[in-house]
Amino acid sequence: MSFDSVTFWLFFAVAWGVWRFAPFGVAKTLTCLLSLCFYAWWRLEYVPLILFSAIVDYQVGGRLVQESTPWRRRAWLIVSLTLNLGLLAFFKYTPLVVRTVAPWLQEAGAFREAPTLSNWVVPVGISFYTFQTLSYTIDLYRRRIDRAQSFRDFLLYVAFFPQLVAGPIVRASELLPQFLKRKRLSPEHVQQGLYCVITGLCMKMVVADGIATPVNMLFDKAGEAAQASVAQTWIAVTGFSVQIYADFAGYSRIAIGLALLMGLRFPQNFNYPYISQSLSEFWTRWHITLSQWLRDYLYIPLGGNKKGPSRTYVNLMITMLLGGLWHGAAWTFVAWGLWHGVGLAIERSLGWNRSRRDRPKRLEVPVRLLRIVLVWCFVTTGWVFFRARDFETAWTVIGTMWISPWTEGLGEWVDWRYIVLLPLVFLPHAFRLLHEWYGLQKGRSGRVAIVIVSLLLLTFVRRIINQAFIYFQF
């Protein structure tokens, strides 16, 4: 039941009516059940898994509130961490471990044919709701939030359908207080919600799905990466940087819009990341809720930047490596995390993460633009590891991008239909840049124009390919 399906919007109409018009206690109970039905639509047998995680963390939360002895509180926190991360590791990383270790065991004679676990299914959304429940228990351990008033409220926080499958990662301190009393649905909520939903659907159905063909041809068709020209490669890799942004930011926009239409607020998850002037800034604009989660629950507990430069670089590397591994059970994701970890460490060591005030004013804009281009090139090159099925494909694509001599020709699978989609992402970034540098305002008329254009595109542009949201696999 994807956000871009008719089935979902029939489901949402029922959920919206329940949430807005049923007595609030009944509305919360029914919305819990509807959210579990939404999850069961993907795979029924994994509903007990999310219920188990919710029950464990609700009970652990109660113990953390009742206990005052430090070592007992720490023990209960370890229970939550062990069970949640253990389940996540088992379901998400077992195939990676088996594929890595099996060839060695096969050589040792442990079995004749190495298992691949090709039919292994990862529970949808497990990475997202695991991080949500962990933030609840960790914040209770730190005495930064109050315990959920009831298990129903906590289960609704964990399983609330707009953000259940692919985020944003909403913390208990942000969502649980909104379940205490139903807020009036204001015209502002409706306007903002419709704006987010319509533009999010356009980003997904027009841009992300529209640019998928050259991306899939380069990365998925056997031997295509080795035969692609430099122009084909750059268009496809640029296409993926556009696709993954439009796909995931589009999903986040829809989820935020759905919440607004129900009278609730989710945190922002994307803030025009491709105008970043440093990698540090990029990670304050890209997948913001994950970046903040990794910062608050991993990087800072490791020591952050308070224990000297060397330790800071190590902490950055650990955080980004685990951030890469969070995205998927493949060594290419680890390489993607390592790529960003090394980049952040080098950037910090050279001071490139800080803006300079001694630069001549006439050079300010050119230098800013150059920094944006360099960060975009670094990030886009990193997306190759993120998208490639294996290292052979990744190195072939990167070699073509940066080493191969320029060859002419776009080939049969790259034409104007794909290229004209790119400005639909880059132009909004350019307007945002003008707003941040010069205070240029979009205004109400600008939003209306964007909604009209989005509706026209959704109505008249046929999707070249229809595929699931990319982040469903994480």
N, C-alpha and C positions, 0 to 999 in steps of 0.2 A: 504494500500500500504506500506508494511513493507520493511525495507532494505534488508531482506533476501528473497525477492520474485522476480520472473522474471519480473513482471509488473513494479516494481520500477526501475529496471535497464533499461528497455525500456524508461520509463519516464525520467530517469537521462540522457540518451543519447540525448534526445531532448533538455532538459534543458541545458546540457553542450554545445551543438552546438549553441543554442541561445545566451548563455552568452559569448562564445568565439568569435563568428563570426558576430553577428548582430551589427549594430551601437550601441555605448554604451548606449545612451539614450533609444533606442528601446529595447536593451537587458534588461535593468533594468525594463522597463514597462512589457515586456513579462515574465520576471522571477517573478515579482510580481503576475501576473495572474496565472502562473504555480504553484507558491507556494500556492495560494488560492485554485487552483484545487486539489493540493496534500492534503490540509486540508479538502476540501469538500469530498474527497474520503472516509474519516473516517465517517463524518456525515454532510450532506449538511446544515442542519438548524442552525449549530453553526458558519457558516461563518460570518453572520451579527454580531455575538458577538465579534469576533476578530477585525472586521472592526470598530465596535463601540469603543472598547478600543483604537484602533490606532487613530481614529479621535479625541476622547476626549483628549488623551495625547499629540497629535500634537498641538491641539489648546491651551491646558494649557501651553505647552512649549512656544508657541508664546507669551502668556500673561506674563509668567515669565521673558521673555527677554525684553518685552516692559515696564513692570511695574518697578518702582524704590521705591515705598512706601513699607516698610517692611511688614506692616500688610496685604496689598493687595496681595503681593507675597505669604505670608503665607496662605492666604485664597485660592488662586488658587492651591497651593500645597495640601491643605486639600481636595479640590474638587477631585483632581486626586487620592489621597489616599482613599477617601471615595468610589468613584465609582469603582475603581479597586478592592480594598479589599472587598467591598460590593458584587460585582459580584462573586468573588472567594468564599466568605463565603456562599453565597446563593446556588451556584451550587454544591459546594464540601461538605458543612457541614450541609445542611438541613436534609438529612437522619439521620445523627448522632444525631442532636437535637431532631428530631421526635422520634427516637427509645429510646432516653433517657427520654423524657418528657411524651410520650404517655401512658406508663403504669400507671403513677400517675393520668393523666387525665381520664384514663379509670376507675380507682378505684373511682374517684370523680363523675363518671357518665356522663362525657362529651360525650362519645360515647361507643357503645357496643363492637366493635372490634378495637384494637389498629392498626393504619396504620403502614406499614413497608416500604413503598416506594421502594419495591423490584425492580421495573422497572426504577428507577431513573438513568439517564445517566449523568455522569460528562463529560463536554467537554474535549476532549483529548488535552493535552498540556496546559491547562489553568493556571496551577501553574507556568509553565516556562515562557510563554509569558507575564503573569501578572508581574512577577518579572523583566522581561526585560523592559517593559514600565515604571514601577515604578522607576527603576534605571535611566532612561532618565530624568524624571521630577525632581527627587531628585537631580541629578547632575546639572541640569539647575538651580534649586533653590539655590544650593550651588555655582553657577557660576564656575563650574569646566569643563564644556564642552560648545561647541557652538550648537546652534539650527540646526536641520537637514535642509539642503538646500531646500528640497521640501517634500511634503507629500508622493510622490512616494518613495523617499529614506527612509523615516521613516517607511512606510508600509513594504518595503523590509526588513528593519532591524527587524521588529517585526515578519514577516511571512516567512522569508527565510527558505526554506523547510528542509535543512540538520539538523538544530537545533530546528525546530519548535515544534516537538512532545515531545522530552525528553532531550533537552539541547545539549551541555553545555549552561549555562546561560551567553550569550555574552552581554557585556555592550556596550552602544552607543559609548563610547570613543574608543572602540576596533574595531567596525565594520563599523560605519558610515564613518570614513575617508577613508576606503577601497572602498567605493562606489563613491568617487569623480573622480577616474581615473582608468581605467582598467589596471592592471599590466600585464606585459609579463609573460606567463606561462613558467617557467624555468624547465629544466630537474630535478632539485632538488625538485621542487614542485611535479612533476609527480612521482618521485621515492618515496618520503615520503608519498604522497597520496595513491599510490597503496599499500605500506607497511602497512599503517594504515587500509585501507579498507580490505585487505586480512586477516590480523591478527585479525581484529575486527570481521569479519564474522566467522573465525574459533573459536574465543572465544564464540560467540553466538551459532552457529549451531552445533559445536562439543562438547564444554565443558558445556555451560549453559543448552542447551537442553538435552545433554546426561546424565547429573547428576540429571535431574528433577524427574525421577521415584521414587527413594527412598525418596526424599524430599516430593513429593506429597503424597506418601503413608503414611508417618508419620503424616503430618499436615492436610491432607484433608480427609483421609478415617476414617469414624466414628469408634471410639474405638481403632484405631491402636496405638495411642500414649501411651495408658495405657497398651497395651499388648507387646509393643516393648521391646527388651532387651537393656541393656546398650550399647552393641556394635552397634546394629541397630540405636539406638538414636544418638550416637556420629557420626556415619558415615553419617546419614541423616542431622544432624545439621551442621557438617563440610561441607557436600555437599551443603547446602544452602549458607554458607559463601562463597564457591567457585562459586556457581551458580549466586548469586546476583552481585558479582564482575565481573565475566566473561560476564554476561548479560549487565550490565550497562556500564562497562568500554569498552566492545565490541561495544555497540551502540555509545558511545562517540568517540571511535577510528574511526568508520565508518564515523560519522558526520565530524570529523576533516579531515579525508582523502578526503571526498567529497569536502569540502571547498578548500583543497589544490589543487585538480584536477581542480577547477575552478579559481585558482589563488588567493585564499583568505586564511586568517589564523584565526583559532579559538583558544581560550586559552586552555591550558591543563586542563583536568578534573580529571585525576587519576595519581598517582605517586607511584605505588607499596605500597599500604597502609598497607599490612600485614607484613611489616618489621618495623613498627613503634615501638619505644621504650617508648612511652607515649601516652596517649589519646590525649593530645594537638597536638602531632605530627601526630597522625592518622587523625585528622581533618584538617591538612594541606595537606594530601595526598588523602583523600577520598572526592569525589564529591567537588572538589576544588572550582568550581565556585559558588556553593551554600554556602559553608563554608565562602568564602570571602564576599558574598552578606550579609549573616547574620551578619558577623563581622562588615562590613562597614555601614550597614543601620539599624542595630538593637542593637548589643552589644555595639559598641562605642557610639552611641547616648544615650544609657541608662547610660553611664558613664564608661563603660569598667572596667579597673582595676585602675582607677585614683581616686576613692572615698573611698578607704579603703578596707580591706579584706572582711568584711561582705557584703558590697554592691557588691563587685566583685562576690562573690558566688551567690548572688541573681540574678545578671545580667547573669551569666552563666546558672543558672537554667531557667530563663525566655527565654533566647535565644534557649536553647536546647529543652525546652518544645514546643515552637512555631515551631522550626525546625522539631520536631517529628510530630506535628499536620499538618504541611505543606505537609507531605508525604501521609496523608490519613485521612479519616473521621472515625476513630475508636479509642477507648480508649487504645487499645494495642499500637498504634503509640505514643500516649501521654506517655504511660509507657516506651516505647523505648527512647523517648526524655528525660524523667526523669532519666532513667538509666544512660544515658551518662552525663546528667547535674550533678547528684550526683557524678559520677566518676570523672569528671573534677574538681569539687569543692574539693573533698577529695585529689585528686592528687596535686592540687595547694596548699592546706593547708599544706601538708606534704613535699612540695618541690620536688615531684617526676617528675614534668614537666621540671626540670632543670638537666642537666648532671653534675656530680660531677668530680672535677679535682683532689681531694685528694685521690682517690682510687688507690691502688697499681696496677701497670701496668699488672702484671700477672693475676689479677682478672678482667681486663677490658672487654675482650671478653666474658667470662662466664656470667658476670653480664649483659652485653648487650643482650646476647642471652636469658637469663632468663627474662629480661624486655620484649623482643619481645614476648615470650611465654605467659607471664602474660597478656599483652595487647591483644594478639590474643584471649585468653580464655575469657577475659572480653567482647570484641567486639562480639565474636561468641555467647556467652550466651545472649547478647542483641539482636542478630538477631532472637532469638526465639520469643520475643515479636513482632518483625517486621513481622514475617511470620505467626504466629499463628492466627487463626480465632477468638479466644476468650481467655480469661484469664485461663479458665479451661484447655485448651490444653497447653497453655504456661507453667503453673505451673506443669502440669504432665510431660512435656518434661524436664524442668529444674530439677525437682525432680529425674527423672531417670538418668540424666547426672551426678548430683553431690551428690545424697543421696543414691540411690538404690545400693545394693551390686552387684558386677560384675557377670553377667550371660553369659554363653557361647552361641554361635549360632548367625549366621548372618541372618537366615530366608530366605524365598524364594525370597524376593524382593531386596536383597542386594547381588551382586556378583562382580566378578573381573571387569566386564565391567564398573561399576561405580567407583570403587576404582582407576583404572588406569588413570582415567581422572583428578584426583586431582593433580598429578605432573605437568600437563600442565599449572597450575596456580602457584603452589608453586616453581617450578624450576626457572621460570623467576624472581620471587622475590628473590630467593637465589643468582642468578647472579647479580641482582641489588645491593644486599647487599655487595657482593664482590667488585663491582665497587665503591660503596660509601665508604667502609672501606679501601680498598687496591688499588683503582685506576684501577681495571681490566677492560679493554675495550672490548666491543663486536665486534667492527670493521665492515667493509662492508661485509666481508665473513660471519660473524655471522648473519647479517640481511638477506642475501641471503638464508642461510640455514633455517632460521625461515620461510621465505616466501615459500620455497620449501616444508617444512614439513607441513605448514598450507594448501597449495594447495593439497597435497597428502591426508591429513585428510579430507578436504572438499570433495574431489573426491571419496574416498573409504570408509569413515566412514558413515554409515547410521544413521541418527538421530533417536534415540529411541522414542522421543516425539517431536512434533513440536508445540511450543507455542509462544505467543506474547512476545515482550520485556516486562520485569517486570515493568519498569518505565513508560510504557504507561498509567498505571492506576493512575499515580500521576500528 
